[in-house]
Amino acid sequence: MTNLQRKPLELYLHVPFCARKCLYCDFLSFRALASVHEAYTEQLIREIEVQGACCREYQVKTVFIGGGTPSVMEPCLIRDIMQALNRNFDIAADAEITIEVNPGTLLQNKLHIYRAAGINRLSIGLQSADNQELKDLGRIHTFEEFLKSYQCARMAGFTNVNVDLMSSIPGQTLERWKNTLRKVTMLKPEHISAYSLIVEEGTPFWDRYGKREEEETGLKTDDVCFLHPRGGRHTEQAPVPGKRAALYPALPDEETENRIYHFTRTFLAEQGYGRYEISNYAKPGRECLHNTGYWRGVPYLGLGLGSSSCMNGTRFSNERDLDTYLHLDFSEEGGSSALALLRGPVEELTREAQMEEFMFLGLRMTKGISEIDFVSMFGIKIEGIYGPVIERLIADGLLKREGVWISLTEWGMDVSNFVLSEFLI
């Protein structure tokens, strides 16, 4: 089979280890000894070998190594993982290959090994340029350490760097957020992800803030944000509820959140960063290919503990218990039985579910969705399924139609969760 005949595929590799769990994090991540890192890498490579044999008809367009904090592991382990990927998958010569790194775990020697292994994009988790805010988030690094890591990345030859930022965090003011954006844009990274904090149930922040918000509003986090990029829950002994208000800085009020949101959009545009998705901004031509592929419905395969996949009209997730994962026998019967145990129940996506995903993932992009793509994928015009909903949202000023493209308006972006929920069949 030639490369032109192969179907596109995205790979996500999960490294669940971190130096310390952040207070807001509900991803599947935890601390572990170096010996566990090594055992996990060996098992991940076994999984790569078995999964690769099942994907001969695909060519990998993007690879994303996330976590957790992949950079907490010894760089030789990342190198070994990359070598296994190249042996077992057809990875395109121009594939975008990203690794998430944390300034508190990034050393110069790691960056050179990443580059030599074929990694060509870094995603650095800064979150804030304010050291007090970093401390309140439970981050292990300072802004000064981030600057050193960023400089090392440039010196190592990385020319495609994303910086992750988080707004609406405890104690944050508009001026503090402006200061963070100004400091980061002065460095001229190619990409900036600017997310708003979501207080997730099961995290220390939920015990500090979420419970009180739920009591006051009657809403749970999932009621107001149904899209979540990754799974993972964290349990920890809750602080004494009665002391929450006195001990911790307050979350920004709604007016401050709105001002932060609108300033971000305006300021980053002035600095040459185009907004191509609700929370993502990039210099021209530097959009994250892995993310855009996900929002456009490119099949993706998750490798490693707890990772999720969506391929061939099915959705499945890997085993989440580390001990169970490490004891899967991928050598038995070509690994088929281990794969079945690894994936657990496989959800067959109905045609309606695939339409829903096409709409509420594609509409996260500022370009929106193509009516032609809808017909190509489902064999029916979009008006036959969503005509009345689309016309109503256009009339309300939440959607706009430009040729064959349908996208959110600026106001629609502001209330995107509501708009996207309208496309659930």
PyMOL commands that set and color helices and strands:
alter all, ss='L'
color gray80, all
select helices_A, chain A and resi 34-53+70-72+75-88+103-105+108-116+131-137+143-155+174-186+204-217+221-224+241-247+254-270+289-295+322-326+332-343+351-362+371-378+383-395+410-414+416-421
alter helices_A, ss='H'
color red, helices_A
select strands_A, chain A and resi 7-15+58-67+91-101+121-127+161-167+191-196+274-277+280-282+300-303+308-311+314-317+347-348+369-370+399-402+405-408
alter strands_A, ss='S'
color yellow, strands_A
deselect
rebuild
show_as cartoon
